[in-house]
Amino acid sequence: MEHTFDVAVVGGGIAGYTAALTAKNLLLDYLWLGASAFGEKLACAEKVTNFPAVSGKGTDFLAALEAQREREGIALTPCRIDGVYAAGGKFFLTAGQKSFEAKTVILATGVETKGALKGERDFLGRGVSYCAVCDGALYKGKRIAAVVSSPAFEEEVHYLARFADMVYAFCLYEHSNLCGENIEVRREFPLAVEGTSRVERIVTKEGAYPVEGVFLLKNSAPPKALVGGLQTEGAHVKVARDLSTNLAGLFAAGDVTGRPYQYAKAAGEGCVAAHSAKAYLDRLGK
Ligand SMILES: Cc1cc2nc3c(=O)[nH]c(=O)nc-3n(C[C@H](O)[C@H](O)[C@H](O)COP(=O)(O)OP(=O)(O)OC[C@H]3O[C@@H](n4cnc5c(N)ncnc54)[C@H](O)[C@@H]3O)c2cc1C
C-alpha cells in the first residue's frame, strides 16, 4: 500500500522550501516534490536586496539556502507533478508513472512569466496540453507542435515522437539536441494557438503550422491544468487569508497565489500554508 504523507508540497522554489521547512518543524510527515531545489529563478537574479539579511547575487542567496537545506536535512524528491486528484479524503499526486498520496497538499508551483501564447488558455483540454506523459498517446499518428522552454524538456519531445506522426519542436533556447525522423526543430517564435472547437494550427511570425495538438513544455503549468476543480482568478489560485483554496485540504503559496512576485512573500506564504495544513489535520483529527 502507498504511504500517505501528512502533507505533500509541490514546487521546489522558495515558497515550497519554506513550506517543507515549516512542516518539518511542526513534526509533520511531509514530502517535498519539485523539478529542482529552489527553482530556476534564484540563479538568474542579478542582485537581491529586498529579503531580510540578504544583499548580494542570487547565486549567493542560493548557496546560503542550499547550506541551510543540507543542515536541516530537507530532501527534495525530484519530479514534475502532472496531476493532483482528491478522492476518499486524501490526495493522489501523479508524475508520469510515479504516484504519491497525502492528506493535504501545498501547491507552490510559481508562475511562468514568459512565453504565454494567445489562445493558450482557450484551448486547454481541447488540444492544448502541458504534459507529454499524460496526453501524448492521444495524438497517435497525428501532427502536433511542442513549444519547448528549456533543454530539460527534450526528453518529453522524444516521448511525444513515439506517438505522433510529426512533431514540430519550437525551441525557445539556443542549442537544441533534439533529433529524430519525425521531429522538426523550428527556430521560430510561436505567437498563437488557433482553431474553432479544437486546436487547428500554431501561428508564428513566419506562418502557420496545421496541428491537432500543442504541448507547452514549461516549468509552471497553469494551476487549473494541474488540479481539476481548483478555483482561480486569472493565472492565480484563489486563496483565503490562511491560504486555503476551494478544495478542502489543498493550500497554495508563493507566486502562484498572486502578486507581488517576491521572495519575502513566497517564503511567508510557504510558512503560513504549512501551519494551515497542520491546523486542518488537527481539526479533522487526522
Ligand atoms: C530574474 C528574476 C529576478 C528576480 N529578482 C527578485 C528579487 O531581487 N527579489 C525578489 O523578492 N524577487 C525576485 N524575483 C521574483 C522571485 O523569483 C519569485 O517571487 C519567487 O521565486 C517565487 O517563489 P515561488 O516558490 O512561489 O515560485 P518559483 O520560484 O517560481 O518556484 C516554483 C517551482 O515549482 C516548480 N514547479 C512548477 N510546476 C511544477 C510541477 N507541476 N511539479 C513540480 N515542480 C513544479 C518550478 O519548476 C519552480 O522550480 C525575481 C524573479 C526573476 C525571474
The ligand as an SDF file (V2000), in Angstrom:
LIG
                    3D

 53 58  0  0  0  0  0  0  0  0999 V2000
   15.3060   37.2500  -12.9860 C   0  0  0  0  0  0  0  0  0  0  0  0
   14.4890   37.3590  -11.7270 C   0  0  0  0  0  0  0  0  0  0  0  0
   14.9490   38.1330  -10.6900 C   0  0  0  0  0  0  0  0  0  0  0  0
   14.2040   38.2510   -9.5150 C   0  0  0  0  0  0  0  0  0  0  0  0
   14.6840   39.0140   -8.5200 N   0  0  0  0  0  0  0  0  0  0  0  0
   13.9930   39.1330   -7.3690 C   0  0  0  0  0  0  0  0  0  0  0  0
   14.4920   39.9180   -6.2930 C   0  0  0  0  0  0  0  0  0  0  0  0
   15.5650   40.5020   -6.3750 O   0  0  0  0  0  0  0  0  0  0  0  0
   13.7360   39.9890   -5.1620 N   0  0  0  0  0  0  0  0  0  0  0  0
   12.5400   39.3320   -5.0200 C   0  0  0  0  0  0  0  0  0  0  0  0
   11.9300   39.4350   -3.9700 O   0  0  0  0  0  0  0  0  0  0  0  0
   12.0480   38.5910   -6.0320 N   0  0  0  0  0  0  0  0  0  0  0  0
   12.7250   38.4700   -7.2010 C   0  0  0  0  0  0  0  0  0  0  0  0
   12.2240   37.7060   -8.2120 N   0  0  0  0  0  0  0  0  0  0  0  0
   10.9240   37.0360   -8.0300 C   0  0  0  0  0  0  0  0  0  0  0  0
   11.1060   35.7070   -7.2860 C   0  0  0  0  0  0  0  0  0  0  0  0
   11.9990   34.8920   -8.0380 O   0  0  0  0  0  0  0  0  0  0  0  0
    9.7740   34.9810   -7.1040 C   0  0  0  0  0  0  0  0  0  0  0  0
    8.8540   35.8140   -6.4490 O   0  0  0  0  0  0  0  0  0  0  0  0
    9.9670   33.6940   -6.2800 C   0  0  0  0  0  0  0  0  0  0  0  0
   10.8920   32.8400   -6.9330 O   0  0  0  0  0  0  0  0  0  0  0  0
    8.6620   32.9780   -6.0950 C   0  0  0  0  0  0  0  0  0  0  0  0
    8.8790   31.7800   -5.4260 O   0  0  0  0  0  0  0  0  0  0  0  0
    7.8700   30.5480   -5.6240 P   0  0  0  0  0  0  0  0  0  0  0  0
    8.4160   29.4490   -4.7880 O   0  0  0  0  0  0  0  0  0  0  0  0
    6.4810   30.9920   -5.4010 O   0  0  0  0  0  0  0  0  0  0  0  0
    7.9540   30.1800   -7.1640 O   0  0  0  0  0  0  0  0  0  0  0  0
    9.1840   29.7320   -8.0570 P   0  0  0  0  0  0  0  0  0  0  0  0
   10.4700   30.2830   -7.5820 O   0  0  0  0  0  0  0  0  0  0  0  0
    8.7650   30.0310   -9.4490 O   0  0  0  0  0  0  0  0  0  0  0  0
    9.2560   28.1620   -7.8290 O   0  0  0  0  0  0  0  0  0  0  0  0
    8.2580   27.3040   -8.2810 C   0  0  0  0  0  0  0  0  0  0  0  0
    8.9300   25.9860   -8.5800 C   0  0  0  0  0  0  0  0  0  0  0  0
    7.9470   24.9890   -8.7800 O   0  0  0  0  0  0  0  0  0  0  0  0
    8.3420   24.1880   -9.8790 C   0  0  0  0  0  0  0  0  0  0  0  0
    7.1510   23.5950  -10.4560 N   0  0  0  0  0  0  0  0  0  0  0  0
    6.1700   24.1980  -11.1590 C   0  0  0  0  0  0  0  0  0  0  0  0
    5.2400   23.3200  -11.5210 N   0  0  0  0  0  0  0  0  0  0  0  0
    5.6590   22.1290  -11.0170 C   0  0  0  0  0  0  0  0  0  0  0  0
    5.1230   20.8170  -11.0600 C   0  0  0  0  0  0  0  0  0  0  0  0
    3.9890   20.5770  -11.7030 N   0  0  0  0  0  0  0  0  0  0  0  0
    5.7920   19.8090  -10.4500 N   0  0  0  0  0  0  0  0  0  0  0  0
    6.9650   20.0450   -9.8130 C   0  0  0  0  0  0  0  0  0  0  0  0
    7.5350   21.2780   -9.7380 N   0  0  0  0  0  0  0  0  0  0  0  0
    6.8670   22.2880  -10.3350 C   0  0  0  0  0  0  0  0  0  0  0  0
    9.0400   25.1550  -10.8320 C   0  0  0  0  0  0  0  0  0  0  0  0
    9.8810   24.4390  -11.7440 O   0  0  0  0  0  0  0  0  0  0  0  0
    9.8130   26.0070   -9.8430 C   0  0  0  0  0  0  0  0  0  0  0  0
   11.0580   25.4130   -9.5470 O   0  0  0  0  0  0  0  0  0  0  0  0
   12.9530   37.5880   -9.3900 C   0  0  0  0  0  0  0  0  0  0  0  0
   12.4900   36.8130  -10.4420 C   0  0  0  0  0  0  0  0  0  0  0  0
   13.2370   36.6720  -11.6070 C   0  0  0  0  0  0  0  0  0  0  0  0
   12.7240   35.8250  -12.7270 C   0  0  0  0  0  0  0  0  0  0  0  0
  1  2  1  0
  2  3  1  0
  2 52  2  0
  3  4  2  0
  4  5  1  0
  4 50  1  0
  5  6  2  0
  6  7  1  0
  6 13  1  0
  7  8  2  0
  7  9  1  0
  9 10  1  0
 10 11  2  0
 10 12  1  0
 12 13  2  0
 13 14  1  0
 14 15  1  0
 14 50  1  0
 15 16  1  0
 16 17  1  0
 16 18  1  0
 18 19  1  0
 18 20  1  0
 20 21  1  0
 20 22  1  0
 22 23  1  0
 23 24  1  0
 24 25  2  0
 24 26  1  0
 24 27  1  0
 27 28  1  0
 28 29  2  0
 28 30  1  0
 28 31  1  0
 31 32  1  0
 32 33  1  0
 33 34  1  0
 33 48  1  0
 34 35  1  0
 35 36  1  0
 35 46  1  0
 36 37  1  0
 36 45  1  0
 37 38  2  0
 38 39  1  0
 39 40  1  0
 39 45  2  0
 40 41  1  0
 40 42  2  0
 42 43  1  0
 43 44  2  0
 44 45  1  0
 46 47  1  0
 46 48  1  0
 48 49  1  0
 50 51  2  0
 51 52  1  0
 52 53  1  0
M  END
$$$$
